Amino acid sequence: MKVLIKKWVSYTSYPFVISFCFLLHIVLIYFDLHLTLATWIAVLFGLLSIITLERFVPFRAEWIPKNKDWIVDLSYMVLVQILLVKFLTFAVSIALLYIFQSNDFTIKNLWPKEWPIGIQAILMVLMADFFRYWLHRLSHEWMPLWRLHAVHHSPHKLYSMNVGRFHPLEKSIQFIFDALPFIILGITENVLALYFVFYSINGFFQHCNIKIYLGPLNYVISGPELHRWHHSMIIKESNKNFGNNLIVWDLLFGTWHLPKAKKVEQLGLINRNYPLGLIEQLKSPFIKGLDQDKSD
């Protein structure tokens, strides 16, 4: 019975958690909870659900984080993802939205505000992922960006909380593609909130240490089965699956990768001694060749 339950969880956890978090977000707004609070409650519920699932059905025992891993990744989550990036992409985005609209700075009549909010959110995900796909791909091909992005690829294990391990300079660049163009187009804060819920929870799933199977969704969603290959130490494997939330652009541009008869092996960078601490990683991109150093 326990085996059957775990198997059922592996196949249903992603659609169930994502759907429930969207429902929770909508219900909280219906009962007049402030939009920002309703958004963060939905995201926090999703994160706690994923952390629980990581303990119940782990994908690999060696990927279970130690206390020092939690400390570093929690620091990244608070300092970079929440205080820096999420402030920019959510709170500042909404503030700029009102400024642009009140001063007639938005590009009128380009964003379909008359469409249902859910359809607008899907359109935003598709468009944002197109921009992020090319930024992500360039971050693997152009050395100045790669040295920033190497921070995200440095861990030797994947679990939900290390989704936040990004150098603050790289996350600031990503802001340009995540929200700012849509604010200028005049997108509403409700659509931004839906995007944020999906973006956050899918990101936690993307890096999770859960034995999870997405089946046909692997041709739509950039989920954990695909993203594990993107974190492979083998460059020809990690230069695949660039999708941020969706995988459709990888399918279109030939970078989709999900072998059936092989499992991903070592994760991380060629330099196995690349620093993993927060302070050291803030300086790492400015040390030329550090990510490529193969010396012991």
C-alpha positions in Angstrom: 0.0 0.0 0.0 2.8 2.4 0.9 4.5 1.8 -2.4 1.2 2.5 -4.3 0.7 5.7 -2.4 4.2 6.9 -3.2 3.7 6.0 -6.9 0.4 7.9 -6.9 2.1 10.9 -5.3 4.9 10.8 -7.9 2.4 11.2 -10.7 -0.1 13.6 -9.2 1.9 15.9 -6.9 2.8 18.5 -9.5 -0.7 19.1 -11.0 -2.4 18.9 -7.6 -0.1 21.4 -5.8 0.0 23.9 -8.7 -3.8 23.7 -9.1 -4.5 24.0 -5.3 -2.2 27.0 -5.0 -3.9 28.8 -7.9 -7.3 28.0 -6.2 -6.0 29.2 -2.8 -4.8 32.5 -4.4 -8.2 33.1 -6.1 -10.2 32.2 -3.0 -8.2 34.6 -0.8 -8.7 37.4 -3.3 -12.4 36.6 -3.4 -12.6 37.1 0.4 -10.9 40.5 -0.1 -7.4 39.6 1.2 -4.8 42.1 -0.1 -3.4 40.9 -3.4 0.2 40.8 -2.2 -0.7 38.8 0.9 -2.9 36.4 -1.1 0.0 35.8 -3.5 2.6 35.1 -0.9 0.3 32.8 1.1 -0.2 30.7 -2.1 3.5 30.6 -2.8 4.4 29.7 0.8 1.8 26.9 0.8 3.3 25.5 -2.4 6.9 25.6 -1.0 5.9 23.9 2.2 4.1 21.2 0.2 7.1 20.6 -1.9 9.5 20.4 1.0 7.2 17.8 2.6 7.1 15.8 -0.5 10.9 15.9 -0.7 11.0 14.1 2.7 8.3 11.6 1.7 9.4 10.6 -1.8 13.0 11.8 -2.4 14.5 11.3 -5.9 18.0 10.7 -4.6 19.2 10.3 -1.0 22.5 12.0 -1.7 20.6 15.2 -2.8 19.0 15.6 0.7 20.4 18.9 1.9 22.6 19.3 5.0 22.2 22.1 7.5 24.9 24.2 5.8 23.1 23.8 2.5 19.9 25.1 4.0 21.7 28.1 5.6 23.3 29.2 2.3 20.2 28.6 0.2 17.9 30.2 2.7 20.2 33.3 2.7 20.0 33.4 -1.1 16.2 33.1 -0.9 15.8 35.9 1.6 18.5 38.3 0.4 18.4 37.8 -3.4 15.1 36.3 -4.3 12.8 38.0 -1.8 14.4 41.3 -0.7 16.0 42.1 -4.1 14.3 40.3 -7.0 10.8 39.8 -5.7 10.8 43.3 -4.5 11.7 44.5 -8.0 9.5 42.1 -9.9 6.4 42.4 -7.8 6.2 45.4 -5.4 8.2 47.8 -7.6 6.5 46.4 -10.7 3.1 47.2 -9.4 4.3 50.7 -8.2 5.8 51.4 -11.7 2.6 50.2 -13.3 0.6 53.0 -11.6 3.3 55.6 -12.3 3.4 54.6 -16.0 -0.4 54.6 -16.4 -1.0 57.8 -14.5 1.6 59.6 -16.6 0.5 58.1 -19.9 3.8 56.2 -20.3 2.3 52.8 -21.2 2.0 51.7 -24.8 -1.7 51.9 -25.3 -3.9 49.2 -26.9 -1.1 46.6 -27.2 -1.9 44.5 -24.2 -5.3 42.7 -24.4 -6.8 43.8 -21.1 -10.3 42.8 -22.2 -9.2 39.1 -22.3 -9.9 36.8 -19.2 -7.1 37.2 -16.6 -6.1 33.5 -16.9 -5.6 33.9 -20.7 -3.6 37.1 -20.1 -1.4 35.2 -17.6 -0.8 32.4 -20.1 0.2 34.9 -22.8 2.6 36.6 -20.3 4.2 33.3 -19.5 4.7 32.5 -23.2 6.2 35.9 -24.0 8.4 36.1 -20.9 9.7 32.6 -21.4 10.6 33.5 -25.0 12.8 36.3 -23.7 14.2 34.3 -20.8 14.9 31.4 -23.1 17.3 33.5 -25.1 18.8 35.2 -22.1 19.4 31.8 -20.5 20.9 30.4 -23.6 23.2 33.4 -24.0 24.2 33.0 -20.4 25.6 29.6 -21.3 27.3 30.8 -24.5 28.7 34.3 -23.6 31.4 34.2 -20.9 30.6 37.4 -19.0 27.0 36.2 -18.4 28.1 32.6 -17.8 30.4 33.7 -15.0 27.4 35.2 -13.2 25.2 32.2 -14.1 27.8 29.7 -12.9 26.7 30.5 -9.4 23.3 28.9 -10.1 25.0 25.8 -11.5 27.5 25.4 -8.6 25.5 23.0 -6.3 26.2 19.3 -6.6 22.6 18.5 -5.6 19.1 19.7 -6.5 16.4 20.4 -4.0 13.6 23.0 -3.9 15.4 25.8 -2.0 18.4 26.1 -4.3 16.1 27.5 -7.0 17.0 30.9 -5.3 20.8 30.5 -5.8 21.4 33.3 -8.3 24.0 36.1 -8.2 22.1 39.4 -7.5 23.5 40.9 -10.7 22.1 38.1 -12.8 18.7 38.4 -11.1 18.6 42.1 -11.7 19.2 41.4 -15.4 16.4 38.9 -15.4 14.0 41.5 -14.0 14.2 43.3 -17.4 12.7 40.2 -19.0 10.4 39.0 -16.2 8.2 42.0 -15.6 9.3 45.4 -16.9 8.3 45.0 -20.6 4.8 43.9 -19.5 4.5 46.8 -17.1 5.3 49.2 -20.0 2.6 47.4 -22.1 0.1 48.1 -19.4 -0.4 44.7 -17.8 -2.5 44.6 -14.6 -1.3 43.7 -11.2 -3.7 40.7 -11.0 -2.0 39.1 -14.1 1.4 39.8 -12.6 0.3 38.1 -9.4 -0.8 34.9 -11.2 2.4 34.9 -13.1 4.3 35.2 -9.8 2.4 32.3 -8.3 3.2 30.0 -11.2 6.8 31.2 -11.7 7.6 30.6 -8.0 6.0 27.3 -7.4 7.1 25.8 -10.8 10.6 27.0 -9.9 10.5 25.1 -6.6 9.3 22.0 -8.4 11.9 22.5 -11.1 14.7 22.1 -8.6 13.0 19.6 -6.3 14.4 16.4 -5.0 11.1 14.5 -5.5 10.6 11.3 -7.4 8.2 12.8 -9.8 6.9 11.9 -13.3 5.2 14.5 -15.5 4.6 12.3 -18.5 3.2 14.4 -21.4 3.7 17.6 -19.4 7.4 17.2 -20.1 6.4 18.6 -23.6 4.8 21.7 -22.0 6.4 22.4 -18.6 10.0 23.0 -17.8 9.8 20.6 -14.8 12.3 18.6 -12.7 12.8 15.7 -15.0 14.0 18.0 -17.7 15.8 20.6 -15.5 18.0 18.0 -13.8 19.7 17.5 -17.1 20.3 21.2 -17.4 22.3 21.0 -14.2 24.5 18.1 -15.4 28.3 18.6 -15.0 28.5 17.4 -18.7 28.3 20.5 -20.8 26.6 18.9 -23.8 23.8 17.9 -21.4 23.6 21.1 -19.4 23.4 23.2 -22.6 19.8 21.9 -23.0 16.4 22.6 -21.5 16.7 26.4 -21.1 13.0 26.9 -20.5 12.2 29.0 -17.4 8.6 27.9 -16.9 7.7 26.3 -20.2 9.6 23.9 -22.5 7.9 24.8 -25.7 10.8 27.1 -26.9 13.3 24.3 -26.4 11.2 22.1 -28.5 10.9 24.7 -31.2 14.6 25.6 -31.2 16.0 22.1 -30.8 17.3 22.2 -27.2 14.8 19.8 -25.6 16.6 16.9 -23.9 15.1 13.9 -21.9 16.9 10.6 -22.5 14.8 7.6 -21.6 17.5 5.0 -21.0 19.9 7.1 -19.0 19.9 8.9 -15.7 21.6 12.2 -15.0 24.9 11.7 -13.1 27.0 14.4 -11.4 25.7 17.9 -11.1 27.5 21.2 -10.9 30.5 22.7 -12.5 33.8 21.2 -13.8 35.6 22.8 -10.9 34.4 20.6 -8.0 36.0 23.1 -5.6 34.0 26.1 -6.8 33.0 27.9 -3.6 29.5 27.3 -2.3 29.2 29.9 0.4 27.2 33.1 -0.1 30.0 35.6 0.4 32.5 33.7 -1.7 29.9 33.3 -4.5 29.2 37.0 -4.6 32.9 37.4 -5.6 33.2 34.3 -7.7 32.1 35.8 -11.1 34.9 38.3 -10.9 37.6 35.6 -10.7 38.4 34.7 -14.3 38.3 31.0 -15.1 37.2 29.9 -11.6 34.3 27.8 -13.0 36.7 26.0 -15.4 39.5 25.2 -12.9 40.0 21.4 -12.9 42.8 21.4 -10.3 42.2 19.5 -7.0 
